[in-house]
Amino acid sequence: MSPTADIPKMLGNTGFQDNANRRQSRDRRERHRHQLKGKGIHRSWEWLRQQLRSRTRITVTMNTRENKTIHVRKSTRAEPHQQIIYNALGISSQIGVSQRTTVEPKKEKNL
């Protein structure tokens, strides 16, 4: 993958999307709205964003007896009202994968 492959993604995060990306986002949003209306969900886009906004990822950090540090990263589960939206869109409510990282203690240098 080229170093410039992530530029559109980065530009989208800063608000400097080009017209093609804006059109693509608008088309995707309209497809989702059409799907939701077909399932009886007639709400504004802002309402939908508010309902899904509370989904987060959480990191728990623990220390072991061997002086290692363990980081476990998981997503919160979808609330029932959020699950209805995911089901209507036909997408999984699972965001991200669970990750476990173990960090070895730093070895001290003897002078």
C-alpha positions as CSV (number, residue, x, y, z in Angstrom):
1,M,0.0,0.0,0.0
2,S,1.3,3.4,-0.9
3,P,2.0,6.1,1.8
4,T,-0.6,8.3,0.2
5,A,-3.4,5.6,0.5
6,D,-4.6,7.0,3.9
7,I,-4.7,10.6,2.7
8,P,-8.5,10.6,1.9
9,K,-9.2,9.0,5.3
10,M,-7.1,11.7,7.0
11,L,-8.7,14.5,5.0
12,G,-12.2,13.2,5.9
13,N,-11.4,13.4,9.6
14,T,-10.3,17.0,9.2
15,G,-13.3,18.1,7.2
16,F,-11.5,18.7,3.9
17,Q,-13.2,16.0,1.9
18,D,-13.3,16.4,-1.9
19,N,-16.6,16.5,-3.8
20,A,-16.4,12.8,-4.7
21,N,-16.0,11.8,-1.1
22,R,-18.9,14.1,-0.1
23,R,-21.1,12.6,-2.8
24,Q,-20.1,9.1,-1.7
25,S,-20.9,9.8,2.0
26,R,-24.2,11.4,1.0
27,D,-25.2,8.4,-1.2
28,R,-24.3,5.9,1.6
29,R,-26.3,8.0,4.1
30,E,-29.3,8.0,1.8
31,R,-29.1,4.2,1.3
32,H,-29.1,3.8,5.0
33,R,-32.0,6.1,5.5
34,H,-33.9,4.2,2.8
35,Q,-33.2,0.9,4.6
36,L,-34.3,2.3,7.9
37,K,-37.5,3.7,6.5
38,G,-38.3,0.3,4.9
39,K,-38.1,-1.1,8.5
40,G,-40.4,1.5,9.9
41,I,-37.7,3.8,11.4
42,H,-38.6,7.4,10.3
43,R,-36.2,9.6,12.2
44,S,-33.7,12.3,11.4
45,W,-30.1,11.5,10.7
46,E,-29.1,13.6,13.8
47,W,-31.4,11.4,16.0
48,L,-29.8,8.2,14.6
49,R,-26.3,9.6,15.3
50,Q,-27.3,10.5,18.8
51,Q,-28.6,6.9,19.4
52,L,-25.4,5.3,18.3
53,R,-23.0,7.9,19.8
54,S,-22.7,6.2,23.2
55,R,-20.9,3.1,21.7
56,T,-17.4,3.2,23.0
57,R,-14.2,1.1,23.4
58,I,-12.8,0.6,26.9
59,T,-9.3,-0.3,27.9
60,V,-8.6,-2.0,31.2
61,T,-5.0,-2.1,32.5
62,M,-3.8,-4.7,35.0
63,N,-0.4,-5.5,36.6
64,T,0.7,-9.1,37.1
65,R,2.8,-10.7,39.8
66,E,5.6,-11.0,37.3
67,N,5.6,-7.2,37.0
68,K,4.1,-7.3,33.5
69,T,1.3,-5.0,32.4
70,I,-1.8,-6.3,30.6
71,H,-4.1,-4.1,28.5
72,V,-7.5,-5.5,27.5
73,R,-9.5,-3.4,25.0
74,K,-13.1,-4.2,24.3
75,S,-16.2,-2.5,22.9
76,T,-19.4,-1.9,24.8
77,R,-22.4,-4.0,23.9
78,A,-25.2,-2.4,21.9
79,E,-28.1,-1.3,23.9
80,P,-31.5,-2.7,22.8
81,H,-32.5,0.6,21.0
82,Q,-29.1,0.5,19.2
83,Q,-29.5,-3.2,18.2
84,I,-32.8,-2.3,16.5
85,I,-30.9,0.2,14.3
86,Y,-28.1,-2.3,13.5
87,N,-30.6,-5.0,12.6
88,A,-32.6,-2.7,10.4
89,L,-29.4,-1.9,8.5
90,G,-28.3,-5.5,8.3
91,I,-24.9,-4.9,9.9
92,S,-23.2,-6.4,12.9
93,S,-23.4,-4.5,16.2
94,Q,-19.9,-5.7,17.1
95,I,-17.5,-2.8,16.7
96,G,-13.8,-3.6,16.7
97,V,-12.3,-6.8,18.1
98,S,-11.2,-7.6,21.6
99,Q,-7.5,-7.0,22.0
100,R,-5.1,-8.2,24.7
101,T,-1.6,-6.8,24.9
102,T,1.0,-7.8,27.4
103,V,3.9,-5.4,28.1
104,E,7.1,-6.8,29.6
105,P,8.8,-4.8,32.3
106,K,11.8,-2.7,31.3
107,K,15.1,-4.2,32.2
108,E,17.3,-2.0,34.3
109,K,20.7,-1.2,32.9
110,N,23.7,-1.8,35.3
111,L,26.3,0.9,35.1
